[in-house]
Amino acid sequence: MEIKWHDVDPQSGKRRYLCAWRFAGEWRFKWKLVRRGDWTKGLEPTRAMWEHVLDSLQRRYRRREGVEDEDIEQVEKILKEIIRREEIQR
């Protein structure tokens, strides 16, 4: 399963293309700066990226790609852990 979207690269201020994909029960992220360029793997996802993935799973992908409840629960668990870590650091 793949989820693709774009945002603004925090370093250059230019459009950045993002992709989150799940394979063998593990989520991974990649990015690129040009539409037809090569993907750079190993992107460390931010809270906003996880929120986008969760939103996509709950909306579009449930209808189109047969997202299971376990997929949503997995991302919700990851997001809750990120939020908990952020609150501890405050």
C-alpha positions, 0 to 999 in steps of 0.5 A: 500500500502506498500513500503519496502527497506533497508538502514544502521542504523545510530546508529549501522551501520548495515543493517536496513529494512524499510517499509512505508505503507499508510492506510486511507490516512496517511503514517506510517513507521516501521523498523527492524534490522533482516530480519525475526524479528518483526517490530518496528512501529513509526519510524520518517521518514527522508527526504531521506526516503520520497525521496525513497517513492516518487521515488518508487511511481513514478517508480515501484509501479505505474506500479504494484500496481495502484498508483494514482496521488493523492498518488504521490501529497501527498508525494510531498507535504510532501517532499516540506514541509520538504525541506522548514523547512530545509531551514528555519533552515539554 
